[in-house]
């Protein structure tokens, strides 16, 4: 057996441009330096000055044991669009880990899409000034996020919170060198404005609450399990999501007590059940539908099709990001049907 002699000629390593040049030529054709036990590469032999520039830009971080800032960050800084994408990536990871809900991520994405459109995608984030935030707040108040209707005080509060949180994140993560100044105007609406807004809505549409006689009427008309949901609302202050998230294991059936943390905040609460509430919950357990999905197996309340009464459908994009979130609240829809039409009381919840 004969071994074929390689026809490749080994390249001769170049000499350093000067004695003080800190880099060494590597066999792979690049300038390198061993830093903290690891060989780092900075550029090809033919361009020693560019390799030296690359080394000097990251030398302090590497010698200190820190990974240098991403090479995608230009000398001028990140653009508004790039900063928003960094923040949305961070929030998407939090959503996947269960730290925030998909609905909040969708709110962040909607607001930041609008902000990027207003500020211009290619504009440097560090160039944003108080006057920009004054004009953006005015735009939100006049046109909102869709260009058709201005935001109310609560939606405006949410939009301002998202933008400020994004820029705070950018500064704390070294995406921008200095904190952004918002001026005096880009702040959440005051408590006074919120009270006035709520009062104006109540004068125009009435208070969004049921009187005692209306609640009794709803209980009489409702069938299981909706009757149990209504009783939980007045017995324990449960909201729609609270009821939909209630698990079988959270109820002490012998003592008639619910020990169930609030889904949003995690705050513990103990609710002694009224006899009528306890009785109807036991009936719900006995006639409960078969779960349609694995995540519904431990829930007490299921629709006739085996789904949670309040649920979210997350539509992913091609890159795996959250493209759209659809919220389905069967509790609210069914109660509205009963309140508007007694004949609807017997309709099934899908």
LINJOCOR-V884342 format. One record per residue. N is the residue number from 1. OMEGA is omega in whole degrees, 0 to 359 (* if undefined). Layout:
N_OMEGA + N_OMEGA
//
This chain:
1_182 + 2_176 + 3_182 + 4_181 + 5_181 + 6_179 + 7_180 + 8_179 + 9_181 + 10_181 + 11_177 + 12_179 + 13_179 + 14_175 + 15_177 + 16_180 + 17_178 + 18_185 + 19_183 + 20_181 + 21_189 + 22_186 + 23_182 + 24_177 + 25_180 + 26_181 + 27_182 + 28_177 + 29_180 + 30_172 + 31_185 + 32_174 + 33_178 + 34_184 + 35_179 + 36_175 + 37_182 + 38_180 + 39_179 + 40_181 + 41_188 + 42_179 + 43_186 + 44_180 + 45_186 + 46_182 + 47_183 + 48_181 + 49_178 + 50_179 + 51_179 + 52_179 + 53_178 + 54_180 + 55_182 + 56_181 + 57_185 + 58_187 + 59_183 + 60_180 + 61_183 + 62_181 + 63_178 + 64_180 + 65_179 + 66_172 + 67_181 + 68_177 + 69_185 + 70_179 + 71_178 + 72_177 + 73_184 + 74_179 + 75_181 + 76_181 + 77_181 + 78_176 + 79_178 + 80_181 + 81_180 + 82_179 + 83_178 + 84_179 + 85_176 + 86_182 + 87_179 + 88_175 + 89_178 + 90_180 + 91_177 + 92_177 + 93_177 + 94_179 + 95_179 + 96_180 + 97_179 + 98_181 + 99_173 + 100_180 + 101_177 + 102_181 + 103_178 + 104_176 + 105_179 + 106_177 + 107_179 + 108_182 + 109_180 + 110_180 + 111_185 + 112_172 + 113_179 + 114_181 + 115_178 + 116_178 + 117_180 + 118_187 + 119_184 + 120_185 + 121_185 + 122_181 + 123_178 + 124_179 + 125_180 + 126_181 + 127_181 + 128_185 + 129_181 + 130_180 + 131_178 + 132_182 + 133_174 + 134_181 + 135_180 + 136_177 + 137_178 + 138_179 + 139_179 + 140_181 + 141_182 + 142_190 + 143_183 + 144_182 + 145_183 + 146_181 + 147_183 + 148_185 + 149_179 + 150_181 + 151_170 + 152_187 + 153_183 + 154_176 + 155_177 + 156_176 + 157_181 + 158_182 + 159_180 + 160_179 + 161_181 + 162_183 + 163_180 + 164_179 + 165_179 + 166_182 + 167_174 + 168_177 + 169_181 + 170_180 + 171_182 + 172_179 + 173_178 + 174_175 + 175_172 + 176_187 + 177_184 + 178_177 + 179_181 + 180_176 + 181_183 + 182_186 + 183_185 + 184_190 + 185_185 + 186_180 + 187_180 + 188_175 + 189_183 + 190_177 + 191_178 + 192_179 + 193_179 + 194_178 + 195_179 + 196_180 + 197_179 + 198_180 + 199_179 + 200_179 + 201_179 + 202_179 + 203_182 + 204_188 + 205_185 + 206_180 + 207_181 + 208_180 + 209_178 + 210_172 + 211_185 + 212_181 + 213_179 + 214_178 + 215_179 + 216_179 + 217_178 + 218_181 + 219_180 + 220_184 + 221_187 + 222_174 + 223_175 + 224_359 + 225_182 + 226_178 + 227_178 + 228_179 + 229_180 + 230_179 + 231_177 + 232_179 + 233_182 + 234_179 + 235_186 + 236_180 + 237_181 + 238_172 + 239_183 + 240_181 + 241_177 + 242_181 + 243_183 + 244_182 + 245_183 + 246_182 + 247_177 + 248_184 + 249_181 + 250_184 + 251_172 + 252_188 + 253_181 + 254_183 + 255_181 + 256_182 + 257_173 + 258_172 + 259_191 + 260_180 + 261_177 + 262_184 + 263_186 + 264_187 + 265_183 + 266_181 + 267_181 + 268_175 + 269_179 + 270_184 + 271_171 + 272_185 + 273_171 + 274_180 + 275_181 + 276_177 + 277_180 + 278_183 + 279_183 + 280_177 + 281_177 + 282_177 + 283_178 + 284_180 + 285_183 + 286_183 + 287_184 + 288_179 + 289_175 + 290_181 + 291_180 + 292_182 + 293_183 + 294_183 + 295_179 + 296_188 + 297_184 + 298_184 + 299_177 + 300_185 + 301_176 + 302_176 + 303_180 + 304_178 + 305_174 + 306_180 + 307_175 + 308_182 + 309_173 + 310_184 + 311_179 + 312_174 + 313_182 + 314_179 + 315_182 + 316_173 + 317_181 + 318_180 + 319_179 + 320_179 + 321_178 + 322_182 + 323_183 + 324_177 + 325_179 + 326_181 + 327_180 + 328_180 + 329_181 + 330_179 + 331_182 + 332_183 + 333_183 + 334_178 + 335_178 + 336_178 + 337_180 + 338_182 + 339_183 + 340_185 + 341_179 + 342_182 + 343_182 + 344_186 + 345_183 + 346_182 + 347_180 + 348_176 + 349_182 + 350_*
//
